[in-house]
Amino acid sequence: MTGPLVFIAHSVKRVRTLILTTGALLAGFQVVLVLVARSIDASGGFDELAKMLPPFAREMMGPSLASFMSFAGIVCLGYFHLVVMSALVAIAIAIATTPTSEIETGFIDLVLSRPVARHWVVTRTIFVAVLSIAVLLGAMLAGTWTGLHTLAPARAVWPSARLILSLAGNLALLLLCWSGVAMAIGAAARRRSAAAAITGLLAFTAFLLDYVGRLWARADAVARLSPFRYYNSFDLVMGNALPMKNVWVLGGIAAAGFAAAYWVFSRRDITH
């Protein structure tokens, strides 16, 4: 096995426990959501659940409220639940800042003492980030389909395959976007904690900006700068197709971040 392949295999091995454990939890959560939707459907509680939402939430969700407060809407909740999104973004940032950690600990000196070109440090990180995101979202999809096929009531209206795949695909683009941002910041940082903190703060600020923009019309123009604006799950739940604008914006940010990481990392001092 050549140097780069050994390097990649070593990196995958380092994150496999985290990714597989998180994937199992996410798959289990999707199954639980099917159980929750089944219970609410059996008791006829979807209308009562909608009435319990505060007025501002109803205004923010708008026409998508009816679609969300349904069996299919509850099943899809895991793909845009705040806790799930936060955890996945945090994992994406942690993986993307791996090179910074390797410089900080001096491990990079051992890596580059072998027949491995410097660009492989970034290429490896992108590969591991993409693989991890694919495994995590694949686990979520598997949990959704397993729950639907084994636990959904016969009369329930399932979410369409297009809807589930659109939510998963758009979420994957969001995670790649923050991976690119974290990788670009990490390529210039000397401490992984600093790179992760800066990226995490940017993500939190962007989320709040998007949230305010949805509630306050005057802030909408500025809120469009937030990557979270291009993961509009409510529109997808209503049955709309995944907008290509979302794909281009999130994909463009990810590509720009990866390119910046290559450029900065190739020119920085990596001596420990």
Secondary structure as GFF3:
##gff-version 3
##sequence-region A 1 272
A	DSSP	alpha_helix	3	43	.	.	.	ID=ss1
A	DSSP	alpha_helix	46	52	.	.	.	ID=ss2
A	DSSP	alpha_helix	55	61	.	.	.	ID=ss3
A	DSSP	alpha_helix	64	68	.	.	.	ID=ss4
A	DSSP	alpha_helix	71	75	.	.	.	ID=ss5
A	DSSP	three_ten_helix	76	79	.	.	.	ID=ss6
A	DSSP	alpha_helix	82	96	.	.	.	ID=ss7
A	DSSP	alpha_helix	98	105	.	.	.	ID=ss8
A	DSSP	alpha_helix	107	112	.	.	.	ID=ss9
A	DSSP	alpha_helix	119	151	.	.	.	ID=ss10
A	DSSP	alpha_helix	161	188	.	.	.	ID=ss11
A	DSSP	alpha_helix	192	215	.	.	.	ID=ss12
A	DSSP	three_ten_helix	217	219	.	.	.	ID=ss13
A	DSSP	alpha_helix	220	223	.	.	.	ID=ss14
A	DSSP	three_ten_helix	227	230	.	.	.	ID=ss15
A	DSSP	alpha_helix	233	237	.	.	.	ID=ss16
A	DSSP	alpha_helix	244	267	.	.	.	ID=ss17
###
